[in-house]
């Protein structure tokens, strides 16, 4: 079963650590009765989660991405309300819960998992399309990077034309389309039979060790629609923002989605944890920078796989990125 579960007030209240003299975001944040009623809210940002690890499993990754939403929401509702963080601009919709009809194990055929991923695509696309049509900005938390396809499909349908994307990621997610999984969401989005949903695609922070030659050949022969920058070619302390700007310029002339794979953060609990990449603070700088562009249509944080020991830290990290995005977007557009 793939179901959108609307966030309940009593659940939010149960997560909040109430203190005298303080206001937490969760105390005043907006909720709604259904997906169809979000257009009635004055909130600009609609946050929802995707609780699934199916796409990651289908791509031989480490499961656990279904836990990211709960880690995030427990932390996010305890962020202080102050002059920097205002609850009035935020609505928490709920999360897409994925419960397979049959038990999933390591021996489950990958093609069977792919069939489930395709069903998830439809639900994600429906939710994102509704949010974008309501004139709001979706912030999507959790699940595998397979959900990039649903994000792009929903956004493109809402605008009636293919949109662009910038992906801060160690991997391209441009693998073959033999079956759906977390490694080919952008490949599917580029296909003509899917709209296409994706027009131009920029990648930032790729790892040379994990880019297959056939994908490298594809990107180099399609430089009109795909641009990329390897992390090995970025001087992180001196020219990171300048090089990121180049990729933003490629996609931000039209509506674009901001995709962030937590695999790109050094030593971060994720489906493909890496010892060498961006620091969390460097990633936060990139997200702040992207949110300033007027055509930024959504934020997607995926592939985080919280562990028991680091569940709270993952929740806090995701909350930092989300508040950075909202704050930067509001500050820039209030001046526009």
HUTA-V832504 format. One record per residue. N is the residue number from 0. RES is the residue in one small letter. PHI is phi as a letter, one per 20 degrees, with the letter a starting at -180 (* if undefined). Layout:
BEGIN
N:RES:PHI, N:RES:PHI
END
This chain:
BEGIN
0:x:*, 1:x:c, 2:x:c, 3:x:e, 4:x:d, 5:x:f, 6:x:f, 7:x:d, 8:x:f, 9:x:f, 10:x:f, 11:x:g, 12:x:f, 13:x:f, 14:x:e, 15:x:e, 16:x:e, 17:x:f, 18:x:c, 19:x:f, 20:x:n, 21:x:c, 22:x:c, 23:x:d, 24:x:g, 25:x:f, 26:x:f, 27:x:c, 28:x:f, 29:x:e, 30:x:c, 31:x:b, 32:x:e, 33:x:a, 34:x:f, 35:x:f, 36:x:e, 37:x:f, 38:x:f, 39:x:f, 40:x:e, 41:x:e, 42:x:f, 43:x:e, 44:x:d, 45:x:d, 46:x:e, 47:x:b, 48:x:d, 49:x:c, 50:x:e, 51:x:b, 52:x:c, 53:x:f, 54:x:f, 55:x:f, 56:x:g, 57:x:f, 58:x:d, 59:x:m, 60:x:e, 61:x:e, 62:x:f, 63:x:p, 64:x:f, 65:x:f, 66:x:e, 67:x:f, 68:x:g, 69:x:f, 70:x:f, 71:x:f, 72:x:f, 73:x:f, 74:x:e, 75:x:f, 76:x:f, 77:x:d, 78:x:f, 79:x:f, 80:x:e, 81:x:b, 82:x:f, 83:x:e, 84:x:c, 85:x:d, 86:x:f, 87:x:f, 88:x:e, 89:x:c, 90:x:c, 91:x:e, 92:x:e, 93:x:q, 94:x:b, 95:x:e, 96:x:e, 97:x:d, 98:x:c, 99:x:g, 100:x:f, 101:x:d, 102:x:g, 103:x:d, 104:x:b, 105:x:f, 106:x:e, 107:x:f, 108:x:g, 109:x:f, 110:x:f, 111:x:f, 112:x:f, 113:x:f, 114:x:f, 115:x:f, 116:x:g, 117:x:f, 118:x:f, 119:x:f, 120:x:g, 121:x:f, 122:x:f, 123:x:f, 124:x:f, 125:x:f, 126:x:f, 127:x:f, 128:x:g, 129:x:f, 130:x:f, 131:x:f, 132:x:f, 133:x:e, 134:x:m, 135:x:d, 136:x:d, 137:x:f, 138:x:c, 139:x:d, 140:x:c, 141:x:n, 142:x:m, 143:x:e, 144:x:f, 145:x:g, 146:x:f, 147:x:g, 148:x:f, 149:x:f, 150:x:f, 151:x:f, 152:x:f, 153:x:f, 154:x:f, 155:x:f, 156:x:f, 157:x:f, 158:x:e, 159:x:m, 160:x:b, 161:x:f, 162:x:d, 163:x:d, 164:x:b, 165:x:d, 166:x:c, 167:x:e, 168:x:a, 169:x:e, 170:x:c, 171:x:e, 172:x:l, 173:x:d, 174:x:f, 175:x:g, 176:x:d, 177:x:f, 178:x:b, 179:x:f, 180:x:a, 181:x:f, 182:x:e, 183:x:c, 184:x:f, 185:x:f, 186:x:f, 187:x:f, 188:x:f, 189:x:e, 190:x:f, 191:x:f, 192:x:f, 193:x:d, 194:x:p, 195:x:f, 196:x:e, 197:x:d, 198:x:e, 199:x:d, 200:x:c, 201:x:d, 202:x:c, 203:x:c, 204:x:n, 205:x:g, 206:x:d, 207:x:f, 208:x:f, 209:x:c, 210:x:d, 211:x:g, 212:x:f, 213:x:f, 214:x:f, 215:x:f, 216:x:f, 217:x:f, 218:x:f, 219:x:f, 220:x:e, 221:x:c, 222:x:f, 223:x:f, 224:x:c, 225:x:c, 226:x:c, 227:x:b, 228:x:b, 229:x:f, 230:x:f, 231:x:f, 232:x:d, 233:x:d, 234:x:e, 235:x:f, 236:x:e, 237:x:d, 238:x:c, 239:x:f, 240:x:f, 241:x:f, 242:x:f, 243:x:f, 244:x:g, 245:x:f, 246:x:f, 247:x:f, 248:x:f, 249:x:f, 250:x:d, 251:x:e, 252:x:f, 253:x:b, 254:x:g, 255:x:b, 256:x:d, 257:x:d, 258:x:d, 259:x:c, 260:x:e, 261:x:f, 262:x:f, 263:x:e, 264:x:e, 265:x:g, 266:x:l, 267:x:e, 268:x:f, 269:x:b, 270:x:f, 271:x:b, 272:x:g, 273:x:c, 274:x:e, 275:x:b, 276:x:a, 277:x:f, 278:x:f, 279:x:f, 280:x:f, 281:x:f, 282:x:f, 283:x:g, 284:x:f, 285:x:f, 286:x:f, 287:x:g, 288:x:f, 289:x:f, 290:x:f, 291:x:f, 292:x:f, 293:x:f, 294:x:e, 295:x:f, 296:x:d, 297:x:a, 298:x:c, 299:x:c, 300:x:d, 301:x:c, 302:x:m, 303:x:f, 304:x:c, 305:x:g, 306:x:d, 307:x:g, 308:x:f, 309:x:c, 310:x:f, 311:x:f, 312:x:f, 313:x:f, 314:x:g, 315:x:f, 316:x:f, 317:x:f, 318:x:f, 319:x:g, 320:x:f, 321:x:f, 322:x:f, 323:x:g, 324:x:f, 325:x:f, 326:x:f, 327:x:f, 328:x:f, 329:x:f, 330:x:f, 331:x:f, 332:x:f, 333:x:f, 334:x:e, 335:x:f
END
